[in-house]
Amino acid sequence: MSVREGLREAWQLLRGFAGEQAYERYVAHHVAHHPGVPPMAEREFWRRHTDRGDHTPSARCC
């Protein structure tokens, strides 16, 4: 494994821990389970994601 590949993998891990891959996972799930229906736009997804966290504080650590 090259240094560049190692850094890329480390970056993806950090993104996963920070929750930045949530939209990408949502789109993959949506395409697999709801073919023919367009997924939410990324901006709308993050708005709903944030609102859900505000309304259900038990879903987050702090």
C-alpha positions in Angstrom: 0.0 0.0 0.0 1.4 3.4 -1.0 1.4 6.4 1.3 -1.2 8.0 -0.9 -3.6 5.0 -0.6 -3.0 4.9 3.2 -3.8 8.6 3.5 -7.0 8.1 1.4 -8.2 5.3 3.6 -7.4 7.3 6.7 -9.4 10.2 5.3 -12.4 8.0 4.5 -12.3 6.6 8.1 -12.3 10.0 9.6 -15.2 11.1 7.3 -17.1 8.0 8.5 -16.5 8.8 12.2 -17.6 12.4 11.6 -20.8 11.3 9.9 -19.9 12.9 6.6 -20.7 9.8 4.6 -24.3 9.8 5.8 -25.6 11.3 2.5 -23.6 8.9 0.4 -25.0 5.9 2.4 -28.5 7.3 2.1 -28.2 7.6 -1.7 -26.9 4.1 -2.0 -29.7 2.7 0.1 -32.3 4.8 -1.7 -31.2 3.6 -5.2 -31.1 0.0 -4.1 -34.5 0.0 -2.3 -36.5 2.7 -4.2 -35.5 2.4 -7.9 -37.1 5.0 -10.1 -37.7 7.5 -7.3 -35.2 10.3 -7.1 -33.4 10.7 -3.7 -33.6 13.9 -1.7 -31.1 16.6 -2.6 -28.1 16.7 -0.4 -29.1 20.0 1.1 -32.6 18.7 2.1 -31.0 15.5 3.5 -28.7 17.4 5.8 -31.6 19.7 6.9 -33.7 16.8 7.9 -30.7 15.0 9.5 -30.1 18.1 11.6 -33.7 18.6 12.5 -34.0 14.9 13.5 -31.1 15.4 15.9 -32.7 18.5 17.4 -36.0 16.7 18.0 -34.6 13.4 19.3 -31.6 14.4 21.5 -31.2 10.8 22.7 -30.0 10.0 19.2 -26.7 11.9 19.8 -24.1 11.7 22.5 -24.2 15.3 23.9 
